[in-house]
Amino acid sequence: MPAPWIDISRPVQPGMAVWPGDPATRFERVQDLAKGDACTVTRLSMCVHAATHLDAPSHFLPDGKDMTAMPIETGIGRARVIGIENAKAVTAAELAGHGVRKGERLLFQTANSQRLAAPGPFAEDFVSIAEDAARYLAEKRVRLIGVDYLSVGGFHDDGAATHRILLEAGIWLLEGLDLSGLSPGPVELVCLPLRLVGTEGAPARAVARQLARRDRRA
Amino acid sequence: MPAPWIDISRPVQPGMAVWPGDPATRFERVQDLAKGDACTVTRLSMCVHAATHLDAPSHFLPDGKDMTAMPIETGIGRARVIGIENAKAVTAAELAGHGVRKGERLLFQTANSQRLAAPGPFAEDFVSIAEDAARYLAEKRVRLIGVDYLSVGGFHDDGAATHRILLEAGIWLLEGLDLSGLSPGPVELVCLPLRLVGTEGAPARAVARQLARRDRRA
């Protein structure tokens, strides 16, 4: 029996933390059973970089590709959860000990997953990917990187640089995960963004299930 | 080698057809690299019942559950594409010949998949599920039903009745698929709606790959 699927997406709802300055999340009932309408219908309004989402190259690169360029297979298959010990940043020095290989899907489980998984205000001091780690991952040519807060780059440091380095390397960025339910090691990942046409990112749902270390299924 | 994943979602973009009266789809660039901003950021506004999406019981049932009640496994696993011959409706008479079983995920490939898969104005005369077929599927206690246009129920006939019968039976409704790339028979389905909290539906991405008839993988 495979392990059960675990939801690694963050809930989408009004009031949830978004990147400072980004549009708020809104649900508007345009029809409502409780008011005598035939059914209930909601309009959703949100930033495409809120909660769990993908960044496309065009988020930071003037001639970058949009979400339609993401292959379905990028988000479906074997991935690896790496437990990050450094409480401030994902660094090249720490990654060097993990044998990162070309084409891998890597999910970085940092202190964010315990500290920031629950709803709360935006946290400026989340653990992010340092510029040197971004260069390391770009050189290794990994396929996808998942992080457990809203951005691969920091709020104070390396925000734009980290994005540009990773996106220029053709790496897809899965941000806003809740990795608190997984253990370091191999997992089967399923991550599907909405099929938005022409945008620089898209909200996504992501689930994963733990694999035995020798499991070749995914 | 498994068959390749096929995208069975419809593209989400401004101008796409929505159910008459539902809110239009909008992308608004709130930051733009082309205007000198540090990055490009888009606000998405859409009806949760536009393009490919799930309906929760609360869409038509006053005390019905919302999207958070949908188990992850509902959208992931073996499904069956049934080719519907009737050019007007999915009927109980036609379904009776297909040996529908409890717990199945069924995707109805109707004339819509050829006629209405391309973008175009809303089509009132799409093939929908007749009330007698809804009762048949409710009795069989299938798990999920997927249809290749925006609603399980018709625009002129059976719209509310078909929804209520299926939702009262605990069947999850996956609407707005493009099934033109699949053949009748078993498939592996992956369908993930956004993790919206409290809403009566949610936009989703869905992909599938064809299985050999005896394939037990999914």
Interface residues (C-beta under 8 A of the other chain):
Chain A: W5 D7 S9 R10 P11 V12 Q13 D22 P23 F27 V30 L33 A34 A38 C39 T40 V41 T42 R43 L44 S45 M46 C47 V48 H49 A51 T52 S58 H59 F60 L61 P62 T68 I72 E73 I76 A160 H163 V190 L192 P193 L194 R195 L196 V197 G198 T199 E200 G201 P203 A204 R205 A206 V207
Chain B: W5 D7 S9 R10 P11 V12 Q13 D22 P23 F27 V30 L33 A34 A38 C39 T40 V41 T42 R43 L44 S45 M46 C47 V48 H49 A51 T52 S58 H59 F60 L61 P62 T68 I72 E73 I76 A160 H163 V190 L192 P193 L194 R195 L196 V197 G198 T199 E200 G201 P203 A204 R205 A206 V207
